[in-house]
Amino acid sequence: MQRINRFIWLVVFECFLVVSCSSQTTQVTDTPTEAKEVITKRNWSMTPQCCDLNAEFLGVVVLREICISETETKLKLHTKDWKRVCVLKEGMVFRDDLGNQYSFLKSEGVELCPKRTKMKDTPFYLSFESLSSTATSFDLIEDKNAKHAHKPWIFETVDLTHCQWK
């Protein structure tokens, strides 16, 4: 009889353990998360793709826009105040965050130094070789030691990651 009692208690105990240790079944469903694709490589074409920058140097010179095609990078600038402006062709550095440096091609709307053009709110352009499609920022620096340098422009680490290319 004791054996039967033990057996019954053992069965009851095991049933109790099974009931108390088991949990309700839950259904797990994976909801697809929409990953934002970060585009760091662009494909330049013959038609320029442009981005508004609006970077300023000393509150006077504004780097308004960058336009890039397969053949060139064109920077649009203007001055906010009346200034006599010229381009230091021999002292101009245009480089990207990857360490590439690009040659100056031409300027439009402003003369090469020493000839200066008096201007305010008038756009002028600097053209360089085409920027790498994987660059995320660039520097535009006029050499302070260049001949005819007065107040050389320095635009460092101009961010391209926010660009809405149009």
MDAnalysis code that builds the backbone (N, CA, C; Angstrom):
import MDAnalysis as mda
import numpy as np

u = mda.Universe.empty(498, n_residues=166, atom_resindex=np.repeat(np.arange(166), 3), trajectory=True)
u.add_TopologyAttr("name", ["N", "CA", "C"] * 166)
u.add_TopologyAttr("resid", np.arange(1, 167))
u.add_TopologyAttr("resname", ["MET", "GLN", "ARG", "ILE", "ASN", "ARG", "PHE", "ILE", "TRP", "LEU", "VAL", "VAL", "PHE", "GLU", "CYS", "PHE", "LEU", "VAL", "VAL", "SER", "CYS", "SER", "SER", "GLN", "THR", "THR", "GLN", "VAL", "THR", "ASP", "THR", "PRO", "THR", "GLU", "ALA", "LYS", "GLU", "VAL", "ILE", "THR", "LYS", "ARG", "ASN", "TRP", "SER", "MET", "THR", "PRO", "GLN", "CYS", "CYS", "ASP", "LEU", "ASN", "ALA", "GLU", "PHE", "LEU", "GLY", "VAL", "VAL", "VAL", "LEU", "ARG", "GLU", "ILE", "CYS", "ILE", "SER", "GLU", "THR", "GLU", "THR", "LYS", "LEU", "LYS", "LEU", "HIS", "THR", "LYS", "ASP", "TRP", "LYS", "ARG", "VAL", "CYS", "VAL", "LEU", "LYS", "GLU", "GLY", "MET", "VAL", "PHE", "ARG", "ASP", "ASP", "LEU", "GLY", "ASN", "GLN", "TYR", "SER", "PHE", "LEU", "LYS", "SER", "GLU", "GLY", "VAL", "GLU", "LEU", "CYS", "PRO", "LYS", "ARG", "THR", "LYS", "MET", "LYS", "ASP", "THR", "PRO", "PHE", "TYR", "LEU", "SER", "PHE", "GLU", "SER", "LEU", "SER", "SER", "THR", "ALA", "THR", "SER", "PHE", "ASP", "LEU", "ILE", "GLU", "ASP", "LYS", "ASN", "ALA", "LYS", "HIS", "ALA", "HIS", "LYS", "PRO", "TRP", "ILE", "PHE", "GLU", "THR", "VAL", "ASP", "LEU", "THR", "HIS", "CYS", "GLN", "TRP", "LYS"])
u.atoms.positions = np.array([
    [0.797, -1.176, 0.000],
    [0.000, 0.000, 0.000],
    [0.856, 1.263, 0.000],
    [1.895, 1.204, 0.755],
    [2.802, 2.350, 0.780],
    [3.385, 2.615, -0.598],
    [3.630, 1.561, -1.303],
    [4.174, 1.738, -2.650],
    [3.162, 2.441, -3.542],
    [1.921, 2.102, -3.419],
    [0.896, 2.725, -4.254],
    [0.752, 4.191, -3.870],
    [0.769, 4.477, -2.578],
    [0.697, 5.874, -2.117],
    [1.883, 6.685, -2.653],
    [3.047, 6.121, -2.551],
    [4.241, 6.817, -3.072],
    [4.112, 7.050, -4.564],
    [3.632, 6.025, -5.249],
    [3.481, 6.134, -6.691],
    [2.481, 7.233, -7.043],
    [1.369, 7.280, -6.336],
    [0.348, 8.303, -6.593],
    [0.923, 9.687, -6.301],
    [1.610, 9.838, -5.179],
    [2.220, 11.137, -4.841],
    [3.273, 11.528, -5.876],
    [4.000, 10.571, -6.336],
    [5.009, 10.849, -7.356],
    [4.346, 11.312, -8.650],
    [3.269, 10.689, -9.064],
    [2.544, 11.076, -10.270],
    [1.942, 12.465, -10.089],
    [1.335, 12.714, -8.938],
    [0.749, 14.032, -8.659],
    [1.843, 15.097, -8.668],
    [2.960, 14.806, -8.056],
    [4.070, 15.760, -7.999],
    [4.585, 16.068, -9.402],
    [4.753, 15.042, -10.219],
    [5.220, 15.249, -11.587],
    [4.211, 16.050, -12.407],
    [2.946, 15.772, -12.229],
    [1.911, 16.550, -12.931],
    [1.971, 18.011, -12.501],
    [2.148, 18.217, -11.205],
    [2.270, 19.580, -10.685],
    [3.461, 20.295, -11.317],
    [4.585, 19.612, -11.399],
    [5.781, 20.208, -12.004],
    [5.556, 20.536, -13.474],
    [4.939, 19.641, -14.181],
    [4.700, 19.856, -15.606],
    [3.784, 21.052, -15.807],
    [2.738, 21.153, -15.031],
    [1.780, 22.248, -15.173],
    [2.409, 23.572, -14.761],
    [3.134, 23.588, -13.675],
    [3.683, 24.853, -13.185],
    [4.891, 25.320, -13.988],
    [5.612, 24.420, -14.601],
    [6.806, 24.817, -15.342],
    [6.535, 25.123, -16.807],
    [5.420, 24.691, -17.293],
    [5.151, 24.974, -18.700],
    [4.518, 26.347, -18.822],
    [4.760, 26.976, -19.908],
    [4.183, 28.300, -20.133],
    [3.346, 28.256, -21.393],
    [2.546, 29.272, -21.537],
    [1.721, 29.334, -22.724],
    [2.611, 29.486, -23.950],
    [2.135, 28.954, -25.029],
    [2.899, 29.100, -26.264],
    [2.682, 30.503, -26.811],
    [3.751, 31.104, -27.221],
    [3.668, 32.434, -27.816],
    [4.148, 32.338, -29.245],
    [3.517, 33.121, -30.057],
    [3.880, 33.109, -31.467],
    [4.742, 34.327, -31.741],
    [5.929, 34.086, -32.248],
    [6.852, 35.159, -32.567],
    [6.801, 35.383, -34.067],
    [6.495, 36.607, -34.415],
    [6.486, 36.941, -35.841],
    [7.539, 38.001, -36.085],
    [8.309, 37.788, -37.087],
    [9.331, 38.763, -37.458],
    [8.695, 39.814, -38.341],
    [8.742, 41.051, -37.872],
    [8.271, 42.140, -38.720],
    [9.482, 42.695, -39.441],
    [9.410, 42.776, -40.728],
    [10.575, 43.267, -41.472],
    [10.855, 44.722, -41.116],
    [12.097, 44.993, -40.760],
    [12.493, 46.364, -40.464],
    [13.046, 46.974, -41.734],
    [12.665, 48.185, -41.945],
    [13.083, 48.874, -43.157],
    [14.427, 49.535, -42.890],
    [15.462, 48.989, -43.468],
    [16.796, 49.544, -43.282],
    [16.990, 50.698, -44.253],
    [17.467, 51.810, -43.709],
    [17.753, 52.951, -44.575],
    [19.068, 52.696, -45.279],
    [19.043, 52.845, -46.548],
    [20.237, 52.632, -47.349],
    [21.021, 53.931, -47.409],
    [22.256, 53.873, -46.973],
    [23.116, 55.038, -47.041],
    [23.918, 54.944, -48.324],
    [23.717, 55.917, -49.169],
    [24.412, 55.913, -50.457],
    [25.676, 56.746, -50.322],
    [26.798, 56.083, -50.427],
    [28.058, 56.809, -50.346],
    [28.736, 56.882, -51.710],
    [28.355, 55.990, -52.601],
    [28.934, 56.024, -53.940],
    [27.893, 56.570, -54.905],
    [28.305, 57.549, -55.656],
    [27.417, 58.143, -56.649],
    [28.008, 57.874, -58.022],
    [27.183, 57.881, -59.006],
    [27.649, 57.717, -60.378],
    [27.486, 59.049, -61.089],
    [28.583, 59.712, -61.343],
    [28.517, 60.993, -62.037],
    [28.215, 60.751, -63.506],
    [27.516, 61.681, -64.103],
    [27.206, 61.597, -65.529],
    [27.688, 62.877, -66.197],
    [27.423, 62.995, -67.475],
    [27.808, 64.221, -68.180],
    [26.953, 65.399, -67.710],
    [25.725, 65.112, -67.264],
    [24.864, 66.155, -66.706],
    [25.256, 66.348, -65.248],
    [25.642, 67.565, -64.854],
    [26.084, 67.780, -63.472],
    [24.988, 67.489, -62.446],
    [25.409, 66.934, -61.319],
    [24.535, 66.748, -60.165],
    [24.974, 67.770, -59.128],
    [24.014, 68.512, -58.575],
    [24.343, 69.637, -57.700],
    [23.808, 69.443, -56.288],
    [24.487, 70.095, -55.344],
    [24.113, 70.051, -53.934],
    [24.313, 71.439, -53.334],
    [23.317, 71.923, -52.589],
    [23.442, 73.199, -51.884],
    [24.318, 73.009, -50.655],
    [25.283, 73.905, -50.467],
    [26.213, 73.793, -49.346],
    [26.043, 74.925, -48.332],
    [26.074, 76.159, -48.807],
    [25.958, 77.350, -47.970],
    [26.955, 77.382, -46.814],
    [28.205, 77.030, -47.107],
    [29.285, 77.145, -46.131],
    [29.853, 78.562, -46.216],
    [30.246, 79.121, -45.072],
    [30.764, 80.493, -45.057],
    [32.175, 80.547, -44.502],
    [32.936, 81.502, -45.028],
    [34.264, 81.792, -44.506],
    [34.252, 83.220, -43.981],
    [34.464, 83.368, -42.682],
    [34.500, 84.662, -41.990],
    [33.258, 85.514, -42.255],
    [32.135, 84.869, -42.548],
    [30.897, 85.599, -42.789],
    [30.914, 86.454, -44.036],
    [31.905, 86.266, -44.894],
    [32.045, 87.104, -46.090],
    [31.922, 86.285, -47.371],
    [32.716, 85.227, -47.489],
    [32.707, 84.403, -48.699],
    [31.791, 83.198, -48.452],
    [30.858, 82.981, -49.371],
    [29.901, 81.882, -49.241],
    [30.158, 80.856, -50.342],
    [30.361, 79.626, -49.939],
    [30.453, 78.499, -50.864],
    [29.028, 77.955, -50.967],
    [28.331, 78.380, -51.999],
    [26.888, 78.156, -52.111],
    [26.524, 76.758, -52.604],
    [27.272, 76.260, -53.606],
    [26.832, 75.025, -54.264],
    [28.011, 74.283, -54.869],
    [27.872, 72.967, -54.954],
    [28.834, 72.133, -55.669],
    [28.061, 71.355, -56.730],
    [28.599, 71.348, -57.943],
    [28.014, 70.576, -59.046],
    [29.116, 69.682, -59.608],
    [28.802, 68.402, -59.749],
    [29.815, 67.444, -60.182],
    [29.308, 66.663, -61.389],
    [30.178, 66.557, -62.384],
    [29.894, 65.728, -63.560],
    [31.071, 64.775, -63.747],
    [31.037, 63.993, -64.805],
    [32.144, 63.077, -65.100],
    [33.445, 63.818, -65.352],
    [33.342, 65.051, -65.844],
    [34.541, 65.762, -66.285],
    [35.028, 66.851, -65.338],
    [34.151, 67.391, -64.485],
    [34.597, 68.472, -63.608],
    [33.725, 68.624, -62.373],
    [34.304, 69.319, -61.400],
    [33.595, 69.762, -60.203],
    [33.540, 71.269, -60.278],
    [32.344, 71.819, -60.161],
    [32.169, 73.265, -60.265],
    [31.617, 73.784, -58.940],
    [32.352, 74.712, -58.331],
    [31.947, 75.316, -57.070],
    [31.400, 76.711, -57.324],
    [30.238, 76.996, -56.781],
    [29.605, 78.308, -56.936],
    [29.794, 79.072, -55.628],
    [30.398, 80.258, -55.737],
    [30.665, 81.092, -54.568],
    [30.135, 82.500, -54.796],
    [30.048, 83.275, -53.722],
    [29.771, 84.711, -53.815],
    [30.233, 85.370, -52.521],
    [30.340, 86.692, -52.549],
    [30.694, 87.441, -51.341],
    [29.447, 88.145, -50.821],
    [29.340, 88.283, -49.496],
    [28.184, 88.940, -48.884],
    [28.378, 90.452, -48.791],
    [29.631, 90.895, -48.790],
    [29.962, 92.317, -48.726],
    [30.778, 92.685, -49.956],
    [30.886, 93.991, -50.189],
    [31.714, 94.446, -51.312],
    [33.166, 94.078, -51.040],
    [33.735, 93.298, -51.914],
    [35.133, 92.864, -51.800],
    [35.766, 92.865, -53.178],
    [37.079, 93.087, -53.174],
    [37.860, 92.961, -54.407],
    [38.417, 91.538, -54.401],
    [37.961, 90.752, -55.359],
    [38.221, 89.313, -55.355],
    [39.070, 88.908, -56.551],
    [39.984, 87.971, -56.300],
    [40.712, 87.313, -57.381],
    [40.959, 85.872, -56.966],
    [41.312, 85.046, -57.920],
    [41.531, 83.624, -57.658],
    [43.021, 83.327, -57.674],
    [43.503, 82.715, -56.589],
    [44.909, 82.325, -56.474],
    [45.101, 80.945, -57.105],
    [45.194, 80.930, -58.417],
    [45.299, 79.653, -59.134],
    [46.453, 78.796, -58.615],
    [47.605, 79.410, -58.412],
    [48.782, 78.636, -58.007],
    [48.725, 78.201, -56.547],
    [47.851, 78.806, -55.759],
    [47.803, 78.469, -54.339],
    [46.493, 77.847, -53.911],
    [45.762, 77.276, -54.853],
    [44.446, 76.714, -54.559],
    [44.551, 75.209, -54.336],
    [44.030, 74.731, -53.198],
    [44.020, 73.306, -52.889],
    [42.569, 72.841, -52.809],
    [42.253, 71.833, -53.593],
    [40.934, 71.204, -53.547],
    [41.185, 69.719, -53.365],
    [40.804, 69.195, -52.189],
    [41.075, 67.789, -51.881],
    [39.882, 67.175, -51.155],
    [39.776, 65.844, -51.249],
    [38.669, 65.155, -50.584],
    [39.158, 64.431, -49.334],
    [38.216, 63.851, -48.605],
    [38.530, 63.146, -47.366],
    [39.284, 61.840, -47.601],
    [39.385, 61.402, -48.843],
    [40.116, 60.181, -49.175],
    [41.592, 60.460, -49.459],
    [41.972, 61.751, -49.451],
    [43.356, 62.130, -49.704],
    [43.646, 62.499, -51.145],
    [42.640, 62.460, -52.004],
    [42.832, 62.846, -53.406],
    [42.862, 64.365, -53.529],
    [43.763, 64.861, -54.338],
    [43.843, 66.298, -54.617],
    [43.505, 66.506, -56.092],
    [42.748, 67.569, -56.376],
    [42.234, 67.800, -57.720],
    [42.792, 69.093, -58.292],
    [43.142, 69.046, -59.560],
    [43.739, 70.203, -60.232],
    [42.691, 71.258, -60.560],
    [43.122, 72.512, -60.442],
    [42.301, 73.659, -60.821],
    [42.196, 73.681, -62.340],
    [40.977, 73.869, -62.865],
    [40.784, 73.930, -64.311],
    [40.553, 75.353, -64.801],
    [39.608, 76.076, -64.165],
    [39.293, 77.434, -64.622],
    [38.440, 78.149, -63.584],
    [38.312, 79.456, -63.792],
    [37.394, 80.263, -62.989],
    [36.467, 81.004, -63.945],
    [35.266, 81.305, -63.475],
    [34.299, 82.068, -64.266],
    [33.718, 83.158, -63.376],
    [33.615, 84.365, -63.928],
    [33.014, 85.466, -63.189],
    [33.968, 86.219, -62.297],
    [35.204, 85.786, -62.243],
    [36.231, 86.461, -61.446],
    [37.585, 86.217, -62.119],
    [38.460, 87.193, -62.006],
    [39.778, 87.112, -62.657],
    [40.780, 86.347, -61.794],
    [41.820, 85.877, -62.454],
    [42.948, 85.300, -61.733],
    [43.775, 86.436, -61.158],
    [44.385, 86.210, -60.001],
    [45.235, 87.229, -59.385],
    [46.397, 87.535, -60.324],
    [46.871, 88.749, -60.374],
    [46.646, 89.853, -59.433],
    [45.426, 90.727, -59.756],
    [44.795, 90.541, -60.912],
    [43.663, 91.389, -61.266],
    [42.470, 91.054, -60.366],
    [41.936, 92.058, -59.686],
    [40.829, 91.843, -58.753],
    [39.534, 92.428, -59.306],
    [38.434, 91.762, -58.994],
    [37.107, 92.196, -59.424],
    [36.314, 92.600, -58.189],
    [35.759, 93.815, -58.205],
    [34.947, 94.269, -57.074],
    [33.553, 93.669, -57.228],
    [33.103, 92.961, -56.193],
    [31.804, 92.289, -56.301],
    [31.137, 92.104, -54.951],
    [29.803, 91.958, -55.011],
    [28.985, 91.635, -53.845],
    [27.760, 90.878, -54.356],
    [27.454, 89.738, -53.742],
    [26.302, 88.906, -54.110],
    [26.293, 88.497, -55.582],
    [27.448, 88.534, -56.213],
    [27.559, 88.122, -57.611],
    [28.220, 86.747, -57.637],
    [27.558, 85.755, -58.200],
    [28.158, 84.424, -58.207],
    [29.394, 84.342, -59.105],
    [30.363, 83.593, -58.646],
    [31.514, 83.242, -59.473],
    [31.799, 81.767, -59.244],
    [32.555, 81.183, -60.160],
    [32.714, 79.733, -60.174],
    [34.186, 79.334, -60.242],
    [34.511, 78.259, -59.542],
    [35.827, 77.632, -59.623],
    [35.607, 76.202, -60.087],
    [36.369, 75.789, -61.093],
    [36.225, 74.432, -61.628],
    [37.498, 73.637, -61.401],
    [37.306, 72.383, -61.001],
    [38.393, 71.449, -60.733],
    [38.071, 70.134, -61.427],
    [39.037, 69.217, -61.391],
    [38.780, 67.873, -61.895],
    [37.618, 67.266, -61.107],
    [36.982, 66.263, -61.675],
    [35.808, 65.640, -61.062],
    [36.141, 64.959, -59.732],
    [35.374, 65.316, -58.707],
    [35.529, 64.759, -57.362],
    [35.166, 63.274, -57.364],
    [35.866, 62.495, -56.568],
    [35.579, 61.064, -56.450],
    [34.130, 60.846, -56.013],
    [33.501, 59.847, -56.583],
    [32.103, 59.558, -56.245],
    [31.957, 58.964, -54.845],
    [33.061, 58.572, -54.217],
    [32.992, 58.023, -52.861],
    [33.412, 59.021, -51.795],
    [33.778, 60.226, -52.182],
    [34.174, 61.252, -51.209],
    [32.961, 61.674, -50.381],
    [33.180, 61.899, -49.091],
    [32.092, 62.348, -48.217],
    [32.285, 63.790, -47.748],
    [33.472, 64.337, -47.977],
    [33.722, 65.744, -47.647],
    [34.916, 66.232, -48.460],
    [35.113, 67.552, -48.447],
    [36.252, 68.120, -49.168],
    [36.734, 69.386, -48.476],
    [37.943, 69.798, -48.850],
    [38.543, 71.053, -48.393],
    [38.806, 71.916, -49.616],
    [38.550, 73.211, -49.468],
    [38.921, 74.203, -50.484],
    [39.742, 75.246, -49.750],
    [41.028, 75.292, -50.060],
    [41.946, 76.143, -49.301],
    [42.817, 76.942, -50.254],
    [42.878, 78.251, -50.017],
    [43.835, 79.095, -50.734],
    [45.081, 79.196, -49.867],
    [46.224, 79.011, -50.472],
    [47.498, 79.049, -49.759],
    [47.772, 80.456, -49.249],
    [47.918, 80.587, -47.928],
    [48.168, 81.908, -47.340],
    [49.528, 82.463, -47.742],
    [50.423, 81.606, -48.185],
    [51.754, 82.060, -48.592],
    [51.855, 82.330, -50.088],
    [50.760, 82.143, -50.799],
    [50.785, 82.363, -52.247],
    [50.932, 83.849, -52.550],
    [51.555, 84.117, -53.678],
    [51.707, 85.494, -54.132],
    [50.315, 86.086, -54.327],
    [50.102, 87.317, -53.913],
    [48.842, 88.055, -54.012],
    [47.791, 87.614, -52.997],
    [48.139, 86.752, -52.058],
    [47.161, 86.335, -51.045],
    [46.887, 87.497, -50.104],
    [45.624, 87.779, -49.850],
    [45.238, 88.839, -48.919],
    [44.560, 88.196, -47.707],
    [43.357, 87.729, -47.870],
    [42.678, 86.927, -46.847],
    [42.244, 85.633, -47.532],
    [43.146, 84.653, -47.571],
    [42.835, 83.417, -48.303],
    [41.659, 82.657, -47.679],
    [40.838, 82.090, -48.545],
    [39.674, 81.327, -48.094],
    [40.106, 79.975, -47.568],
    [39.395, 79.529, -46.557],
    [39.615, 78.187, -46.027],
    [38.249, 77.578, -45.733],
    [37.883, 76.594, -46.519],
    [36.674, 75.808, -46.272],
    [37.158, 74.389, -46.011],
    [37.105, 73.968, -44.746],
    [37.611, 72.642, -44.400],
    [36.476, 71.689, -44.047],
    [36.651, 70.455, -44.462],
    [35.715, 69.370, -44.178],
    [34.274, 69.770, -44.501],
    [34.065, 70.235, -45.719],
    [32.714, 70.573, -46.177],
    [31.976, 69.253, -46.406],
    [30.920, 69.038, -45.639],
    [30.200, 67.764, -45.590],
    [29.302, 67.559, -46.811],
    [29.450, 66.405, -47.441],
    [28.612, 66.052, -48.592],
    [27.582, 64.970, -48.255],
    [27.624, 64.459, -47.024],
    [26.734, 63.348, -46.673],
    [25.272, 63.769, -46.584],
    [25.016, 65.037, -46.364],
    [23.631, 65.528, -46.269],
    [23.034, 65.868, -47.633],
    [23.829, 65.791, -48.662],
    [23.415, 66.282, -49.984],
    [22.213, 65.548, -50.556],
    [21.308, 66.338, -51.089],
    [20.198, 65.838, -51.901],
    [20.579, 66.191, -53.339],
    [21.226, 65.293, -54.029],
    [21.755, 65.580, -55.361],
    [20.615, 65.791, -56.335],
    [20.708, 66.899, -57.046],
    [19.649, 67.215, -58.021],
    [20.246, 67.561, -59.360],
])
